[in-house]
Amino acid sequence: MNEINHDTPADVSPSLEFALRLARAQATLVRRLDQVLGGYHGISFGDFMLLHYLNRAPGGRLRRVDLAERQGLTASGVTRTLLPLEKIGLVERQQDPRDARVAYAAITATGRELLANAVTVAEQISKELLRNCPTAHFDELSGALALIAGMNASNS
């Protein structure tokens, strides 16, 4: 009978090794940003990303389906994320005047102000977490991550 040696890691492909390291790095990054953004601004990193995407969008608004695509969530997941942000005045719902079936999520002035302050904290934490990574690699790594996420200039 063959026994499995748990002391020796199984051979894995470079792509699987990258995926495993990427998942661990993402978990570390989100945990740290959640902790700091929550402590200083009362928002999660997911909330920060949502505000960031809305802020970058034309007119500061996006259809919920487009916001879901950018965040890698379902439309219902975005709706659940937006509700508390609407209650505290960071985002608002807007109807399309030409099509009542289309609703937008829009960042408010309060949301823009909070985001401007939160960006400073997020930048500081990002620099701290990436301090040992040569900045020359950022463009190449960023491009690889964009490919994995299916991102292009219009949804980044």
C-alpha positions in Angstrom: 0.0 0.0 0.0 1.3 3.4 -0.9 1.6 6.0 1.8 1.5 9.7 1.2 4.4 11.6 2.6 2.9 14.8 4.1 6.3 16.3 4.8 7.2 16.8 1.1 5.0 19.2 -0.8 3.4 17.8 -3.9 4.8 19.1 -7.2 2.5 21.8 -8.5 2.6 23.7 -11.7 3.9 27.3 -11.7 0.4 28.5 -12.5 -1.1 26.7 -9.5 1.7 28.0 -7.3 1.0 31.5 -8.5 -2.8 31.1 -7.9 -2.1 29.8 -4.3 0.2 32.7 -3.5 -2.1 35.2 -5.1 -5.0 34.0 -3.0 -2.9 34.2 0.2 -1.7 37.7 -0.7 -5.2 38.8 -1.5 -6.5 37.6 1.8 -3.6 39.3 3.7 -4.2 42.6 1.8 -8.0 42.6 2.3 -7.7 41.7 6.0 -5.2 44.5 6.6 -7.2 47.1 4.6 -10.4 46.0 6.2 -8.9 46.5 9.7 -7.4 49.9 9.0 -10.2 51.4 6.9 -12.7 50.1 9.4 -10.8 51.6 12.3 -10.3 55.0 10.7 -13.3 55.4 8.4 -15.9 52.8 9.4 -15.8 51.1 5.9 -14.5 47.8 4.6 -12.1 47.4 1.8 -15.1 46.2 -0.3 -16.9 49.5 0.5 -13.8 51.4 -0.4 -13.5 49.7 -3.8 -17.2 50.4 -4.5 -16.8 54.1 -3.7 -13.6 54.1 -5.8 -15.3 52.6 -8.9 -18.2 55.0 -8.6 -15.9 58.0 -8.2 -14.0 57.0 -11.3 -17.2 56.5 -13.4 -18.5 59.2 -15.7 -20.9 61.4 -13.6 -19.9 59.4 -10.5 -22.5 56.7 -11.2 -22.8 53.2 -12.6 -25.5 50.8 -13.3 -25.5 48.1 -10.6 -24.7 45.4 -13.1 -21.6 47.3 -14.2 -20.6 47.9 -10.6 -21.0 44.2 -9.9 -18.7 43.3 -12.8 -16.0 45.7 -11.6 -16.2 44.2 -8.1 -16.5 40.6 -9.1 -19.8 40.3 -7.4 -23.3 39.3 -8.4 -25.9 42.1 -8.8 -27.6 41.0 -5.6 -24.2 41.1 -3.8 -23.8 44.7 -4.9 -27.3 45.6 -3.8 -26.5 44.1 -0.3 -23.2 46.1 -0.2 -24.9 49.3 -1.3 -27.7 49.3 1.3 -25.7 50.3 4.3 -23.7 52.8 2.3 -27.0 54.4 1.2 -28.2 54.5 4.8 -25.2 56.5 5.9 -25.3 58.8 2.9 -22.2 57.7 1.0 -24.1 56.5 -2.1 -27.6 57.1 -3.5 -29.9 55.5 -6.0 -30.7 57.3 -9.2 -33.2 56.4 -11.8 -32.5 56.8 -15.5 -34.9 59.5 -16.7 -35.2 57.8 -20.1 -35.7 54.2 -18.8 -37.4 53.5 -15.5 -36.1 50.0 -15.5 -32.5 51.2 -15.2 -31.2 52.3 -11.8 -27.8 53.7 -11.0 -25.7 53.8 -7.9 -24.1 57.2 -7.5 -21.5 58.5 -5.1 -22.6 61.4 -3.0 -20.5 64.5 -1.9 -20.2 62.8 1.5 -19.0 59.6 -0.2 -16.4 61.6 -2.2 -15.1 63.3 0.9 -14.8 60.0 2.9 -13.1 58.4 -0.1 -10.6 61.2 -0.5 -9.6 60.6 3.2 -9.6 56.9 2.9 -7.4 56.9 -0.2 -4.6 58.3 2.0 -4.9 55.4 4.4 -5.2 52.8 1.7 -2.2 54.2 -0.1 -0.1 54.0 3.1 -1.2 50.4 3.8 -0.6 49.3 0.2 2.9 50.8 0.2 3.6 49.1 3.6 2.4 45.7 2.3 4.3 46.1 -1.0 7.5 47.6 0.5 9.6 44.5 -0.5 8.3 44.3 -4.0 10.4 46.2 -6.6 8.2 48.9 -8.1 9.6 48.0 -11.5 7.5 44.8 -11.3 4.2 46.6 -10.6 3.2 47.2 -14.2 3.9 43.6 -15.2 2.1 42.2 -12.2 -0.8 44.6 -12.6 -1.1 43.6 -16.3 -1.1 39.9 -15.3 -3.8 40.4 -12.7 -5.9 42.4 -15.1 -5.8 39.5 -17.6 -6.9 37.1 -14.9 -9.8 39.4 -13.9 -10.8 40.0 -17.5 -10.3 43.7 -17.0 -9.8 46.4 -19.7 -9.5 50.1 -19.6 -13.3 50.6 -19.4 -13.8 48.5 -16.3 -10.6 48.9 -14.3 
